């Protein structure tokens, strides 16, 4: 995507981005706050599913559950984001 197209794409989503940032930054989700980390994880799962991504939740007793999201594309490369 050319940088000009990226800039236009992002500008059109700034209000939504700031709303998401406001919501997420208002959740107490420090490392030892499982409830807060899981609330953020639930938001991530909902956002991923809304975009058609497959999700798996890996429950953990402490520190928050792990969210795994998978997107299948048409490219030949594989990418892992942590």
C-alpha positions as CSV (number, residue, x, y, z in Angstrom):
1,X,0.0,0.0,0.0
2,X,1.5,3.4,-0.9
3,X,2.1,5.7,2.0
4,X,-0.5,8.2,0.8
5,X,-3.1,5.5,0.7
6,X,-2.1,4.4,4.2
7,X,-2.4,7.9,5.5
8,X,-5.9,8.3,4.1
9,X,-6.9,4.9,5.5
10,X,-5.7,5.8,9.0
11,X,-7.1,9.3,9.0
12,X,-10.5,7.9,8.3
13,X,-10.3,5.7,11.3
14,X,-8.8,8.1,13.8
15,X,-12.0,8.7,15.8
16,X,-12.6,5.0,16.2
17,X,-9.0,4.4,17.1
18,X,-9.1,7.1,19.8
19,X,-12.3,5.6,21.2
20,X,-10.7,2.2,21.4
21,X,-7.6,3.7,23.0
22,X,-9.7,5.5,25.6
23,X,-11.6,2.3,26.4
24,X,-8.5,0.1,26.7
25,X,-6.5,2.6,28.7
26,X,-9.3,2.8,31.2
27,X,-9.1,-0.9,32.1
28,X,-6.8,-1.7,35.0
29,X,-4.9,-4.5,33.3
30,X,-1.5,-4.7,35.0
31,X,0.3,-8.0,34.9
32,X,-1.1,-9.4,38.1
33,X,-4.7,-8.2,37.4
34,X,-6.2,-11.3,35.7
35,X,-9.7,-9.8,35.5
36,X,-8.4,-6.7,33.8
37,X,-6.1,-8.6,31.4
38,X,-9.0,-11.0,30.5
39,X,-11.3,-8.0,29.8
40,X,-8.7,-6.6,27.4
41,X,-8.4,-10.1,25.9
42,X,-12.2,-10.4,25.4
43,X,-12.1,-7.0,23.5
44,X,-9.2,-8.4,21.3
45,X,-11.2,-11.6,20.6
46,X,-14.3,-9.6,19.7
47,X,-12.3,-7.3,17.4
48,X,-10.5,-10.2,15.7
49,X,-13.7,-12.2,15.2
50,X,-15.4,-9.1,13.8
51,X,-12.7,-9.0,11.1
52,X,-13.1,-12.7,10.3
53,X,-10.1,-14.0,12.1
54,X,-10.1,-17.4,13.8
55,X,-9.5,-17.1,17.5
56,X,-8.5,-19.5,20.3
57,X,-8.3,-18.8,24.0
58,X,-5.7,-20.4,26.1
59,X,-6.8,-20.2,29.8
60,X,-4.3,-19.5,32.4
61,X,-4.9,-19.4,36.2
62,X,-2.8,-16.2,36.7
63,X,-1.9,-13.2,34.6
64,X,-4.6,-13.4,32.1
65,X,-5.6,-15.8,29.4
66,X,-3.7,-15.9,26.1
67,X,-5.5,-14.9,22.9
68,X,-4.4,-16.6,19.7
69,X,-5.7,-15.2,16.4
70,X,-5.2,-16.6,12.9
71,X,-5.7,-14.9,9.6
72,X,-5.3,-16.9,6.4
73,X,-4.2,-14.8,3.4
74,X,-3.2,-15.4,-0.2
75,X,0.5,-14.7,0.3
76,X,3.3,-17.2,0.6
77,X,4.8,-15.7,3.8
78,X,4.0,-16.5,7.4
79,X,4.0,-13.8,10.1
80,X,3.8,-14.1,13.9
81,X,2.9,-11.2,16.1
82,X,3.3,-11.3,19.8
